[in-house]
Amino acid sequence: MGLLEQCEELFKTSNLYEVLGVCKEASDSEIRRGYYKVSLQVHPDRALGDELATTKFQVLGKAYAVLADKDQRAVYDEQGIVDKEPDTLDQDRNWEEHWRRLFPKVTLQDILDFEKQYKGSDEEVEDLKRLYLQHEGDMDLIMESALCCTYEDEPRVKDILQKAIDAEDVPAYKAFTHESAKKKNNRKIKAEKERKEAEEMQKEMGLNSEDSLVAMIKQRQKSKENGYNSLISDLEAKYCKKPAAGKKGKKN
């Protein structure tokens, strides 16, 4: 499967600019910024409940590699295709190392700090309006794609979008204004299931609520095929609290 097909499957769009959340006229710095923002959303250490996080992270890296290369970007802009030959799209490339070279100072704390600053900002509002337009008001897809959002954020996200509709910044899509109760409930059920799974994981490892991050990281460490154990180990050594006496585990 080619890069554009992978983007369509994983990000619901084959447009590389939309994958990075930028416009076609974006500058190099804006493209880099877009890559950074979306990478925080799909990075396996942040998207612990997403089984496709590693694949999304790799495909995102390829999308950025195309748009960050002047020649490849020109070909894509003119012909709408991606050259399959360049080394930048090598299937065996370590995208984690590539990301760490681009953002060498990014740590788990950086991600958490970014999330705190991002929520409620003008930037978040603009991103949500873009996702609303891209997915034509489908809250399932909006919540899946929204940066730094969980089910608990849904009322806040809806409020932001409703205000944008009232201000006529975006059209009133029926999928949003007349969403069925069943669809809303399905999101709630899914979120509750994920919450229970996280709680069960904590109990199995004998961890308290403050150490929930440890449980999630340990769960991720079990999947060696994900290829992110080195990064997880680095974060584990730096940021996770040591467990209380008699409890298992250490940090992300």
trRosetta pair geometry for C-beta under 8 A, 3 or more apart (Angstrom, degrees):
i j d omega theta_ij theta_ji phi_ij phi_ji
1 5 4.6 -121 -173 93 94 127
1 6 5.5 121 123 -61 115 84
1 9 7.4 -5 174 -4 152 144
2 5 4.9 93 57 11 75 104
2 6 6.9 -135 101 -7 38 90
2 82 6.8 150 174 59 111 113
2 84 6.8 -86 -125 -88 96 113
3 6 5.6 -57 -149 36 32 113
3 7 6.4 33 154 -21 66 104
3 59 6.9 154 -147 -151 75 86
3 62 5.3 -138 -124 129 122 132
3 63 6.8 160 176 -76 118 69
3 66 7.2 139 134 -40 164 142
3 82 4.9 -46 50 77 129 162
3 84 7.9 -174 -10 -100 102 75
3 89 6.7 -79 -61 -141 132 131
4 7 5.6 -49 -149 33 34 114
4 8 6.6 37 151 -20 63 103
4 14 4.3 47 -179 -163 91 106
4 16 7.6 -74 -102 -53 79 90
4 81 7.8 -84 -25 -134 141 45
4 82 6.1 170 -35 3 97 121
5 8 5.6 -51 -151 34 34 114
5 9 6.4 31 152 -17 65 108
5 14 7.1 4 -76 -111 29 115
6 9 5.8 -58 -147 39 31 110
6 10 6.0 4 164 2 68 116
6 55 8.0 -133 -166 166 114 102
6 59 4.8 -149 135 -123 125 133
6 62 7.9 43 76 63 142 141
7 10 6.4 -69 -134 50 24 93
7 11 5.1 -35 -171 39 67 115
7 13 6.4 -50 144 91 101 56
7 14 5.2 118 83 -123 111 44
7 15 7.7 -150 133 44 140 30
7 16 6.7 -94 -106 -89 167 60
7 19 5.2 -72 -149 -78 119 137
7 59 6.2 178 -76 163 64 124
7 63 6.2 96 -91 -81 125 127
8 11 7.3 -51 -87 59 11 72
8 12 7.0 23 -164 -144 46 14
8 13 6.5 -98 -106 115 57 8
8 14 4.3 -9 -61 -63 101 89
10 52 6.4 -166 -130 155 102 135
10 55 6.6 -149 -103 117 141 104
10 56 5.1 177 177 -101 132 83
10 59 5.7 123 46 57 155 158
11 18 7.5 153 135 111 123 92
11 19 4.9 70 113 -118 168 87
11 56 7.3 120 -61 -139 89 101
11 59 7.7 -155 -20 111 112 130
11 60 8.0 114 -61 -81 135 86
11 145 7.6 87 -154 -113 72 112
12 134 7.7 110 104 146 114 109
12 135 7.0 31 123 -96 151 95
12 141 6.1 28 -39 -149 174 126
12 145 7.5 -82 32 -68 127 132
13 18 4.4 -59 124 97 156 136
13 19 6.3 -157 81 -61 104 71
13 134 6.7 -57 -57 -168 140 118
15 18 4.0 63 85 11 111 112
15 19 6.8 -177 92 -17 57 80
16 19 5.3 -45 -150 27 37 118
16 20 6.7 20 157 -4 66 104
16 63 4.7 179 -145 -158 94 98
16 66 6.0 -83 -142 79 161 130
16 67 5.7 178 136 -50 128 116
16 76 6.5 -16 20 175 143 149
16 82 7.8 117 -56 -75 136 123
17 20 6.2 -66 -153 47 32 99
17 22 5.4 -98 -165 79 82 74
17 23 6.3 19 173 -175 133 13
17 24 5.2 -75 -70 -78 167 58
17 26 6.8 161 -141 7 106 124
17 67 7.2 128 -81 -103 66 145
18 21 7.1 38 -170 -79 36 34
18 134 6.2 139 -159 -123 122 131
19 38 7.1 95 151 -171 64 172
19 60 6.7 -167 158 -117 114 72
19 63 4.8 -78 95 -168 146 167
20 26 7.9 -130 101 54 125 168
20 31 6.2 21 142 -151 158 68
20 34 3.7 76 158 128 95 126
20 35 5.5 -30 -134 -67 113 62
20 38 5.9 -127 -134 3 46 143
20 60 7.7 125 -86 -156 74 87
20 63 6.2 -168 -47 126 99 122
20 64 6.5 116 -92 -85 127 79
20 67 6.8 -92 -8 37 154 159
21 34 4.8 -174 65 -149 84 105
21 37 6.4 -72 56 84 144 128
21 38 5.8 166 -2 -57 116 113
21 127 6.4 4 -163 -130 136 95
21 130 6.5 101 -151 111 85 152
22 26 3.8 16 162 -65 126 157
22 30 5.4 130 -137 139 134 102
22 31 5.7 -122 42 -96 168 57
22 33 7.9 111 -79 72 125 87
22 34 4.1 -91 -37 -58 111 155
23 26 5.3 143 61 -45 63 88
24 77 7.0 117 -167 -122 109 102
26 30 3.9 -131 -167 95 98 125
26 31 5.1 126 119 -57 125 78
26 34 6.9 -12 -164 -16 162 137
27 30 4.6 97 49 6 74 103
27 31 7.1 -135 95 -5 39 86
28 31 5.8 -55 -150 35 31 112
28 32 6.4 32 151 -19 65 106
28 68 7.0 82 -147 -134 90 67
29 32 5.5 -52 -148 36 34 114
29 33 6.2 37 151 -21 65 105
30 33 5.5 -51 -145 37 33 114
30 34 6.3 37 152 -22 64 103
31 34 5.6 -51 -148 34 31 113
31 35 6.4 35 151 -21 63 103
31 64 7.0 143 157 -141 98 78
31 67 5.1 -151 -156 128 141 122
31 68 6.3 -177 118 -79 133 72
32 35 5.7 -52 -151 34 31 113
32 36 6.5 34 150 -21 63 105
32 64 7.7 83 -108 -158 47 117
32 68 7.1 78 -76 -103 81 112
32 102 7.4 -159 -152 -173 103 121
33 36 5.6 -52 -150 33 33 114
33 37 6.4 32 154 -19 65 105
34 37 5.8 -55 -148 35 32 110
34 38 6.3 18 161 -7 67 108
35 38 6.3 -63 -144 44 27 100
35 39 5.8 29 158 -25 65 114
35 60 7.0 139 -146 162 79 100
35 63 7.9 180 -106 90 98 93
35 64 4.1 59 -110 -104 136 134
35 68 7.9 -8 -38 -55 153 119
35 102 7.7 -45 110 146 133 158
36 39 5.8 -58 -143 35 24 113
36 40 6.8 28 157 -23 60 102
36 102 7.9 -147 -81 128 91 119
36 103 6.3 122 -117 -74 105 140
37 40 6.1 -56 -161 26 29 110
37 41 7.1 26 146 -18 61 105
37 127 7.8 -138 161 -104 145 143
37 147 6.1 -45 172 -102 94 157
38 41 5.3 -52 -158 31 43 117
38 42 6.4 8 157 5 75 107
38 60 5.9 -161 115 -144 117 136
38 147 7.4 -104 -100 -85 45 114
39 42 6.4 -70 -140 52 32 87
39 43 5.6 55 159 -56 70 98
39 57 6.7 75 -143 -134 78 82
39 60 5.9 169 -88 125 76 144
39 61 7.8 70 -104 -70 116 75
39 99 6.3 169 -167 -135 148 128
40 43 5.8 -27 -130 1 27 119
40 46 5.8 62 177 -14 59 171
40 111 5.5 169 -144 -132 107 95
40 114 6.2 -86 -136 92 165 148
40 115 7.8 -164 157 -63 133 86
40 147 6.8 54 85 -152 104 110
40 148 7.7 -1 122 -57 117 89
41 46 6.9 -117 -143 104 12 135
41 47 6.7 47 152 -58 48 118
41 145 7.7 30 170 -171 152 45
41 147 4.7 -93 -78 -112 117 76
41 148 7.4 -90 -97 -31 82 55
42 46 7.6 56 66 69 9 109
42 47 5.4 -20 -142 -6 34 149
42 50 7.1 -83 -139 88 68 155
42 53 5.5 174 -177 -147 69 72
42 56 4.1 -111 -166 113 140 124
42 57 5.2 -172 121 -70 104 71
42 60 6.0 148 62 -23 143 148
43 46 4.6 65 68 16 94 106
43 47 6.5 140 65 8 43 92
43 53 7.1 10 117 177 16 114
43 57 6.0 85 -107 -104 43 125
43 99 7.9 157 -108 167 109 163
43 111 7.4 -109 58 -110 145 143
44 47 6.4 -65 -114 60 27 84
44 48 7.3 73 174 -93 57 51
44 53 4.4 134 -95 116 65 125
44 54 5.3 23 -71 -72 127 75
44 57 6.3 -66 -28 -23 85 149
44 220 6.4 132 158 -153 106 134
44 226 6.0 122 -138 177 161 130
44 228 4.9 -167 69 -8 146 171
45 48 7.2 1 -168 -68 24 88
45 108 6.6 -102 148 -100 136 97
45 111 7.5 171 102 0 110 170
45 217 7.4 18 -136 -108 83 94
45 220 7.4 145 -100 126 54 175
45 228 7.1 -153 -48 162 86 139
45 231 6.6 -111 -46 126 129 117
45 232 6.5 179 -93 -93 105 76
45 235 6.3 97 -140 7 147 168
45 252 6.7 129 -152 -179 110 128
46 111 5.8 -136 -84 -177 120 145
47 50 4.0 -21 156 25 113 123
47 53 4.1 171 88 -107 118 128
47 56 7.8 -12 66 59 162 137
48 53 7.7 -22 -83 -21 17 163
48 216 4.4 18 -180 178 163 121
48 217 7.6 -80 -112 -70 133 47
48 219 7.2 86 -177 74 112 118
48 220 6.0 -92 -135 -59 92 120
49 194 5.2 27 -141 -150 147 127
49 197 8.0 116 -122 78 105 131
49 198 7.8 -56 -81 -62 112 109
50 53 4.1 108 89 -53 105 95
50 56 7.3 -23 138 13 136 139
52 55 5.0 -57 -168 48 74 113
52 56 5.5 79 131 -28 89 102
53 56 5.7 -58 -145 39 29 111
53 57 6.1 33 156 -24 66 107
54 57 5.6 -53 -149 33 29 114
54 58 6.5 28 153 -17 63 105
54 226 4.7 -153 -69 -150 149 82
54 227 6.6 117 -155 43 133 96
54 228 6.6 -138 -104 -25 108 120
55 58 5.8 -56 -151 36 32 110
55 59 6.3 26 155 -14 67 108
56 59 5.9 -58 -144 41 31 107
56 60 6.0 36 155 -24 66 108
57 60 5.7 -53 -146 35 27 115
57 61 6.6 32 152 -23 60 104
57 95 6.3 152 132 112 90 134
57 96 7.8 33 140 -76 134 72
57 99 7.7 -44 -180 -48 106 150
58 61 5.7 -53 -155 30 31 114
58 62 6.8 30 149 -17 63 103
58 95 4.8 174 -115 7 64 157
59 62 5.6 -52 -153 34 37 112
59 63 6.5 40 149 -21 67 102
60 63 5.6 -51 -149 33 34 113
60 64 6.4 32 153 -16 65 104
61 64 5.8 -55 -150 38 31 110
61 65 6.3 37 150 -26 65 105
61 93 7.8 -151 124 102 135 122
61 95 3.9 -165 7 -146 170 121
61 98 5.9 96 -158 85 131 136
61 99 6.6 -90 -99 -59 117 96
62 65 5.4 -50 -146 31 34 116
62 66 6.7 36 154 -21 64 100
62 88 7.6 129 -136 134 63 82
62 89 5.2 65 -142 -125 105 82
62 95 7.9 -62 -39 -100 72 130
63 66 6.0 -53 -157 30 32 111
63 67 6.7 12 155 -3 65 109
64 67 6.1 -67 -146 47 33 99
64 68 5.6 29 159 -21 71 116
65 68 5.9 -58 -135 40 24 109
65 69 6.4 19 162 -18 60 111
65 72 7.6 4 129 77 70 161
65 86 7.8 -179 142 107 117 129
65 88 4.0 171 173 162 127 114
65 89 6.2 175 94 -70 140 67
65 98 8.0 -26 -76 175 112 151
66 69 6.3 -69 -155 35 24 104
66 72 4.7 -122 -153 136 63 128
66 73 6.5 127 147 -76 68 64
66 76 5.9 79 162 -45 120 149
66 82 5.6 -53 -115 -130 144 111
66 88 7.4 160 -66 111 48 130
66 89 7.3 37 -64 -70 90 113
67 72 7.6 -92 -58 100 21 103
67 73 5.1 76 -138 -100 44 109
67 76 7.3 -73 -84 58 68 154
68 73 7.5 158 28 -50 14 121
69 72 4.0 48 85 24 117 112
69 73 6.1 168 79 -18 57 87
69 86 7.2 149 98 -170 179 165
69 88 6.1 -145 -45 -6 141 170
70 73 6.0 -61 -146 36 22 110
70 74 6.5 23 157 -22 61 107
71 74 5.8 -54 -151 31 30 112
71 75 6.7 27 154 -16 64 104
72 75 5.8 -54 -150 36 35 110
72 76 6.2 33 152 -18 67 108
72 82 7.2 33 -172 -144 105 72
72 83 6.0 -112 -121 27 93 111
72 86 6.4 -52 -79 -20 130 160
72 88 7.3 -101 -29 58 159 144
73 76 5.6 -55 -146 39 32 112
73 77 6.1 33 155 -21 67 107
74 77 5.8 -54 -144 36 29 111
74 78 6.2 16 160 -10 64 113
75 78 6.1 -65 -143 44 26 103
75 79 5.7 -29 178 30 66 114
75 81 6.7 -62 147 73 99 81
75 82 7.8 119 103 -115 112 32
75 83 6.2 40 94 -32 159 105
76 79 7.1 -76 -120 58 16 74
76 80 6.6 49 -170 -115 54 19
76 81 6.7 -133 -109 66 56 34
76 82 6.0 22 -94 -84 105 69
82 89 7.4 121 157 -84 116 157
83 86 5.5 78 100 -16 114 100
83 89 7.7 173 93 10 70 142
84 89 6.7 -111 -153 95 41 145
85 89 7.9 82 73 52 19 116
86 89 5.4 81 74 12 87 96
87 90 5.3 -4 -166 -38 54 115
87 93 7.8 115 163 -73 70 124
88 93 7.7 12 -169 -63 29 165
89 93 7.8 -150 163 3 12 136
90 93 4.3 109 77 -38 98 100
93 98 6.5 31 155 -39 113 133
94 97 4.1 42 109 17 117 113
94 98 6.6 160 95 -17 63 85
94 227 7.7 -151 -134 168 82 126
95 98 5.1 -49 -144 37 41 118
95 99 6.2 45 154 -23 68 101
96 99 5.8 -54 -152 34 29 111
96 100 6.4 25 152 -16 64 108
96 227 6.8 -165 -14 129 131 98
96 228 6.1 164 -90 -110 145 77
96 230 7.5 133 120 64 149 106
96 231 5.6 -122 -169 -40 133 133
97 100 5.6 -56 -145 39 33 110
97 101 6.4 37 153 -23 66 102
98 101 5.8 -54 -153 31 30 111
98 102 6.6 25 151 -15 63 106
99 102 5.7 -59 -152 38 33 109
99 103 6.3 -25 167 33 70 102
100 103 6.8 -75 -129 68 27 68
100 104 6.0 64 166 -105 66 55
100 106 7.5 -131 -121 51 59 103
100 231 7.6 -154 -64 -103 129 111
101 104 6.5 9 -139 -67 24 93
103 106 4.0 25 140 -16 114 125
105 110 7.0 123 125 -72 76 151
106 110 4.8 -127 -147 76 57 152
106 111 7.1 66 -177 -50 97 83
107 110 4.8 112 47 -2 64 100
107 111 7.4 -122 100 -2 42 84
107 235 7.2 150 -166 -110 76 89
107 238 7.0 -84 -158 110 125 150
107 239 7.3 153 164 -58 108 130
108 111 5.6 -52 -156 32 37 113
108 112 6.5 33 149 -15 68 104
108 235 4.8 94 -36 -146 125 120
108 238 7.5 161 24 86 114 112
108 239 4.8 -79 60 -13 137 173
108 252 6.1 104 -84 110 160 114
109 112 5.6 -54 -147 40 36 110
109 113 6.0 37 153 -20 68 106
109 239 6.5 -166 -45 -111 90 127
110 113 5.7 -55 -144 39 29 111
110 114 6.2 33 154 -23 64 105
111 114 5.7 -51 -148 33 29 113
111 115 6.5 32 152 -21 62 104
112 115 5.6 -50 -151 32 33 114
112 116 6.6 33 152 -19 64 104
113 116 5.7 -54 -152 34 33 112
113 117 6.4 25 154 -12 66 109
114 117 5.9 -64 -149 43 30 106
114 118 5.7 29 156 -25 69 115
114 148 7.8 -146 113 -73 85 135
115 118 5.7 -57 -137 36 26 112
115 119 6.4 27 167 -23 63 105
115 148 4.3 163 -135 -127 90 127
116 119 6.7 -52 -147 27 22 106
117 121 6.7 28 149 -49 63 136
118 121 5.6 -88 -159 17 34 126
118 123 6.5 -78 -142 83 77 117
118 124 5.5 114 164 -64 78 110
118 147 6.6 -70 152 116 150 119
118 148 5.5 133 86 11 130 158
119 124 6.1 65 -123 -68 27 163
119 148 5.8 -122 -64 123 94 135
119 153 7.7 -113 -132 -122 119 129
120 124 6.5 48 21 42 15 144
121 124 4.9 107 56 2 75 97
121 125 7.3 -133 102 -3 46 85
122 125 5.5 -52 -153 34 38 115
122 126 6.4 37 152 -18 68 104
123 126 5.9 -55 -150 37 31 109
123 127 6.3 31 152 -19 65 108
124 127 5.6 -56 -147 38 33 112
124 128 6.2 32 155 -20 67 106
124 147 7.3 -128 -120 68 85 104
124 148 7.7 -70 -113 57 121 121
124 160 7.7 -76 122 -138 97 164
125 128 5.9 -56 -148 36 28 109
125 129 6.5 28 154 -17 63 106
125 160 5.7 -144 -119 -165 80 122
125 164 7.4 162 -176 -69 95 118
126 129 5.8 -53 -148 36 32 111
126 130 6.4 35 152 -21 64 104
127 130 5.6 -53 -151 34 32 113
127 131 6.4 29 152 -16 66 105
127 146 7.3 118 124 -137 110 70
127 147 6.3 -26 143 18 157 115
128 131 5.7 -53 -146 38 34 109
128 132 6.2 42 151 -26 65 104
128 142 7.3 56 -153 -169 76 113
128 146 6.3 25 -102 -119 84 112
128 157 6.1 -164 -135 -149 137 87
128 160 5.4 45 92 111 159 134
128 161 6.1 -117 147 -69 116 90
128 164 7.8 -173 103 -21 102 150
129 132 5.4 -48 -146 32 33 118
129 133 6.5 31 155 -15 63 103
129 161 7.2 162 -90 -113 61 73
129 164 5.2 -172 -100 -143 108 160
129 169 6.2 -55 -134 127 141 120
129 170 5.5 -161 -153 -51 94 131
130 133 6.0 -58 -153 38 30 108
130 134 6.1 30 152 -20 66 110
131 134 5.4 -53 -140 39 33 113
131 135 6.0 2 168 8 69 111
131 141 7.7 -168 177 122 98 86
131 142 5.0 117 134 -131 117 78
131 145 5.2 175 -135 94 128 125
131 146 6.1 -135 41 -78 174 75
132 135 6.8 -72 -139 53 19 87
132 136 8.0 70 163 -104 51 5
132 137 6.0 32 -167 -85 81 51
132 142 6.1 29 -84 -107 59 131
132 161 5.3 153 -91 -129 144 118
132 164 7.1 145 45 83 164 147
132 170 5.6 32 105 -177 131 165
132 173 7.5 -175 173 13 88 130
132 176 7.1 19 -151 -72 102 150
133 136 7.3 20 -171 -75 29 44
133 170 6.0 -128 -66 -135 92 115
134 145 7.8 -86 83 102 134 168
135 138 4.4 -102 155 45 106 96
135 141 3.9 -174 -139 94 144 129
135 142 5.4 -152 60 -59 145 75
135 145 7.1 175 -39 19 137 141
136 173 5.0 158 173 -131 67 150
136 175 5.9 77 121 25 86 139
137 142 7.7 -33 -166 -38 21 132
137 161 8.0 133 -124 172 75 140
137 172 8.0 54 -89 177 146 35
137 173 2.9 -161 -14 80 141 133
137 174 7.2 140 83 55 154 33
137 175 4.0 142 95 71 105 96
137 176 3.2 -105 -165 -27 111 103
137 177 7.3 -38 -165 -8 148 69
138 141 4.4 45 98 22 114 109
138 142 6.4 165 89 -17 57 89
138 175 5.0 -39 -75 150 61 143
138 176 7.6 -96 -49 -63 20 76
139 142 5.2 -53 -134 40 37 115
139 143 5.8 34 166 -17 71 106
139 154 7.5 62 -176 -147 123 107
139 158 7.4 2 -116 -86 129 96
139 175 7.7 -169 -9 141 73 92
139 176 6.5 117 -47 -114 93 73
139 179 6.0 3 7 -103 126 156
139 183 7.4 118 57 136 110 119
139 184 7.7 18 80 -95 148 72
139 187 7.2 -59 119 -55 110 157
140 143 6.4 -64 -152 38 20 103
140 144 6.4 18 152 -17 59 112
140 183 6.9 -93 -48 -175 111 108
140 187 6.6 -148 -101 -79 74 112
141 144 5.5 -55 -144 38 33 113
141 145 6.1 16 161 -8 67 115
142 145 6.2 -72 -147 46 24 99
142 146 5.9 35 159 -41 67 107
142 157 7.0 154 134 160 120 136
142 161 7.8 2 -170 -69 161 151
143 146 5.7 -37 -129 17 30 116
143 149 6.1 -125 -149 118 67 131
143 151 7.4 46 -171 -97 139 55
143 154 6.3 -9 -102 -98 130 95
143 157 6.9 151 -91 73 82 168
143 187 6.7 69 56 -145 162 135
146 149 3.9 13 103 14 117 143
146 153 7.5 -149 112 103 141 136
146 157 6.3 -44 -114 -117 170 141
148 153 7.8 115 120 -70 69 166
149 153 4.3 -120 -147 71 82 147
149 154 7.7 99 178 -66 114 54
149 157 6.3 41 -135 -62 141 134
150 153 5.5 108 51 1 56 100
150 191 7.3 110 169 -138 84 117
151 154 5.7 -18 -169 -20 49 117
151 187 6.5 162 -123 151 107 96
151 188 6.9 123 -167 -111 137 48
151 190 7.9 169 -78 84 134 85
151 191 3.4 14 -40 -115 160 154
153 156 5.1 -64 -167 48 64 115
153 157 5.6 67 136 -28 89 104
154 157 5.5 -55 -142 37 33 111
154 158 6.2 34 160 -20 67 105
154 187 7.2 114 -94 131 155 141
155 158 5.7 -54 -147 37 30 112
155 159 6.3 34 154 -23 64 107
156 159 5.7 -54 -150 33 30 114
156 160 6.6 32 152 -20 63 104
157 160 5.8 -54 -152 33 32 112
157 161 6.4 24 154 -12 66 108
158 161 5.8 -61 -147 42 31 107
158 162 6.0 32 155 -22 68 108
159 162 5.8 -51 -141 35 29 111
159 163 6.4 30 157 -19 62 105
160 163 6.0 -58 -155 34 27 110
160 164 6.6 27 148 -19 62 106
161 164 5.4 -52 -150 34 37 114
161 165 6.5 39 150 -20 67 101
161 170 7.3 -52 -158 58 78 144
161 176 6.6 -112 138 -164 137 145
162 165 5.5 -50 -150 34 36 113
162 166 6.3 36 151 -20 66 105
163 166 5.6 -51 -144 37 33 113
163 167 6.2 25 156 -13 65 109
164 167 5.9 -59 -145 44 28 106
164 169 4.3 -79 -166 62 81 119
164 170 4.8 31 136 16 113 109
165 168 7.4 29 178 -78 34 32
165 169 7.5 -78 -62 47 21 76
165 170 5.9 -55 -83 73 61 87
165 171 7.5 2 -126 132 85 17
165 172 5.0 83 -157 -89 122 81
165 176 7.6 -169 -65 105 144 138
165 177 7.5 151 -158 -73 165 108
172 176 7.2 -128 -167 70 56 111
172 177 5.2 32 177 -41 98 141
173 176 4.8 78 74 10 92 103
173 177 6.8 165 84 0 45 92
174 177 5.9 -66 -129 52 35 97
174 178 5.0 -21 -173 32 77 114
175 178 7.5 -44 -91 58 9 75
175 179 6.5 43 166 -83 49 82
176 179 6.3 -15 -147 -40 22 106
179 183 5.5 -105 180 72 95 130
179 184 6.1 103 127 -51 117 97
180 183 4.7 97 64 3 88 100
180 184 7.1 -154 98 -2 50 85
181 184 5.6 -56 -151 39 36 113
181 185 6.1 36 152 -21 68 109
182 185 5.7 -58 -147 38 29 111
182 186 6.4 35 154 -26 64 103
183 186 5.7 -48 -150 27 31 114
183 187 7.1 32 152 -18 61 99
184 187 6.0 -56 -161 31 34 110
184 188 6.7 32 145 -18 66 107
185 188 5.3 -54 -151 36 39 115
185 189 6.3 41 151 -22 70 103
186 189 5.6 -50 -146 34 33 112
186 190 6.4 35 154 -19 64 105
187 190 5.7 -54 -150 36 31 112
187 191 6.3 30 153 -18 65 107
188 191 5.8 -56 -148 37 30 110
188 192 6.3 29 154 -19 65 108
189 192 5.8 -56 -147 37 29 111
189 193 6.4 33 153 -22 64 106
190 193 5.7 -54 -151 33 30 113
190 194 6.6 27 154 -16 64 105
191 194 5.8 -56 -150 37 32 110
191 195 6.3 34 151 -22 65 106
192 195 5.6 -52 -147 34 33 114
192 196 6.4 32 155 -18 65 105
193 196 5.9 -56 -150 36 30 109
193 197 6.4 32 152 -21 64 106
194 197 5.6 -52 -148 34 32 114
194 198 6.5 34 153 -20 64 104
195 198 5.8 -56 -154 34 32 111
195 199 6.5 30 150 -18 65 106
196 199 5.5 -54 -147 37 35 112
196 200 6.2 37 154 -21 67 104
197 200 5.7 -52 -147 35 31 112
197 201 6.4 36 152 -23 62 105
198 201 5.6 -52 -152 32 31 115
198 202 6.7 35 149 -21 63 102
198 212 6.5 40 166 -166 110 113
198 215 7.0 116 -168 101 69 128
198 216 6.6 -9 -133 -76 98 101
199 202 5.6 -51 -154 31 35 114
199 203 6.6 33 151 -18 66 104
200 203 5.7 -53 -149 36 34 111
200 204 6.3 38 153 -22 66 105
201 204 5.8 -53 -149 33 30 113
201 205 6.5 11 158 -3 63 111
201 215 4.5 128 126 166 104 121
201 216 7.0 89 110 -75 151 52
201 218 7.9 166 174 71 112 104
201 219 5.7 -32 -146 -61 143 130
202 205 6.2 -74 -153 47 27 98
202 207 4.8 -100 -156 69 77 96
202 208 7.5 19 -179 -179 120 3
202 209 7.3 26 -161 -92 159 43
202 211 7.3 134 -138 88 100 85
202 212 5.6 -39 -87 -111 126 74
202 215 4.7 -91 -85 -50 61 164
203 206 7.4 34 -174 -72 32 35
204 215 7.9 114 58 -141 89 116
205 214 7.3 -159 128 112 150 102
205 215 5.1 -175 33 -107 145 93
205 218 6.3 118 -102 62 150 157
205 247 7.5 64 144 -177 73 94
205 248 5.5 -113 -168 74 77 108
205 249 5.4 51 174 -45 123 132
206 243 7.5 68 102 -166 95 138
206 246 7.5 -101 155 124 147 79
206 247 4.4 -157 117 -133 112 88
206 248 5.8 95 48 21 113 86
206 249 7.8 -176 66 2 83 113
207 211 3.9 -118 -171 93 113 121
207 212 6.8 158 119 -78 125 38
207 214 5.7 -169 -125 71 154 119
207 215 5.3 -149 43 -53 148 107
207 243 6.4 -91 -107 -116 84 111
207 247 6.3 117 -86 179 55 133
207 248 7.8 -79 -55 67 89 70
207 249 6.0 -15 -74 36 119 154
208 211 5.4 83 54 18 64 100
208 244 7.3 49 -9 -4 118 123
209 212 5.8 -9 -164 -38 45 110
210 241 6.5 -3 133 35 108 150
211 214 4.4 -24 178 21 89 124
211 215 6.8 95 126 -22 82 89
211 240 7.3 70 -142 -172 79 100
211 241 6.0 -106 -94 65 88 106
211 243 6.2 55 -121 -101 161 78
211 247 7.8 121 57 138 171 146
211 249 6.8 116 170 99 131 141
212 215 5.6 -50 -158 31 43 113
212 216 6.6 38 150 -16 70 104
213 216 5.8 -56 -151 37 36 110
213 217 6.2 33 153 -18 68 108
213 239 8.0 -65 124 120 146 106
213 240 6.0 -152 99 -110 109 99
213 251 7.9 24 103 -147 107 73
213 252 5.7 -86 148 -5 105 131
214 217 5.9 -61 -149 38 29 108
214 218 6.2 30 155 -20 66 107
214 236 8.0 88 -126 -133 75 91
214 240 4.9 112 -85 -165 90 136
214 241 7.3 -87 -47 54 125 70
214 243 7.1 175 140 -67 173 97
214 249 4.7 93 158 159 129 134
214 250 6.8 -168 -140 104 119 17
214 251 6.0 -69 -100 -106 97 46
214 252 6.7 -145 -100 -30 48 86
215 218 5.8 -55 -146 36 29 111
215 219 6.4 33 153 -22 63 104
215 249 7.2 -41 -74 -117 55 159
216 219 5.6 -51 -152 32 32 115
216 220 6.6 32 150 -18 64 104
216 252 7.9 -9 79 -70 88 134
217 220 5.5 -52 -151 36 36 112
217 221 6.4 42 149 -27 66 102
217 232 5.7 157 -166 -161 100 109
217 235 7.3 -141 -127 94 141 114
217 236 6.0 163 147 -86 148 100
217 240 6.7 -112 28 -65 153 146
217 251 7.4 39 61 174 158 35
217 252 3.9 -154 -84 -88 156 100
218 221 5.4 -48 -149 28 35 117
218 222 7.2 47 151 -31 60 93
218 249 5.8 -76 -58 -121 142 107
219 222 6.0 -44 -166 13 36 115
220 223 6.2 -64 -167 35 44 104
220 226 6.8 -65 -176 49 84 166
220 228 7.0 -43 159 81 117 119
220 232 6.0 -171 101 -105 119 148
221 224 7.9 20 173 -73 50 66
221 229 6.0 84 -137 -120 75 89
221 232 5.7 -163 -82 119 89 153
223 226 4.6 64 114 -19 106 112
224 227 7.8 66 164 -61 51 39
224 229 6.1 -6 -126 -44 71 133
226 229 7.5 122 73 -39 94 74
228 231 5.0 -49 -171 44 79 114
228 232 5.6 84 128 -26 87 101
229 232 5.5 -57 -143 40 33 112
229 233 6.1 37 157 -24 67 105
230 233 5.7 -52 -148 33 29 112
230 234 6.6 34 152 -22 62 102
231 234 5.6 -50 -153 31 34 114
231 235 6.5 25 153 -11 66 106
232 235 5.9 -59 -149 42 32 106
232 236 5.9 39 151 -28 67 109
232 252 6.1 -69 -160 -148 72 75
233 236 5.3 -51 -141 34 30 117
233 237 6.4 31 159 -21 63 104
234 237 6.1 -60 -156 32 26 108
234 238 6.7 3 155 -4 61 115
235 238 5.9 -72 -148 45 33 102
235 239 5.4 -29 -179 25 75 118
235 240 7.5 73 135 -22 77 95
235 251 7.4 -120 129 136 64 86
235 252 4.2 -21 119 142 108 73
236 239 7.4 -72 -109 48 13 77
236 240 5.5 -22 -145 17 56 124
236 250 5.8 79 172 109 106 94
236 251 4.4 146 -167 97 56 55
236 252 4.7 -24 -81 -121 61 13
237 250 7.9 24 -90 139 45 126
237 251 6.7 168 -53 75 10 102
238 251 7.2 -135 59 113 35 129
239 251 5.7 -175 77 164 52 125
239 252 5.6 -37 72 75 108 79
240 249 7.9 -87 144 150 140 100
240 250 6.1 119 90 150 123 54
240 251 1.9 180 57 -137 96 84
240 252 4.7 106 -46 12 115 63
241 251 6.4 130 25 -88 23 117
242 250 6.3 -16 -117 -126 63 79
242 251 7.1 -63 -70 -35 48 108
243 247 3.8 -127 163 93 126 108
243 248 6.3 45 31 79 173 18
243 249 5.0 100 -45 66 133 87
243 250 6.9 -97 -9 -82 94 45
244 247 5.1 62 60 10 71 125
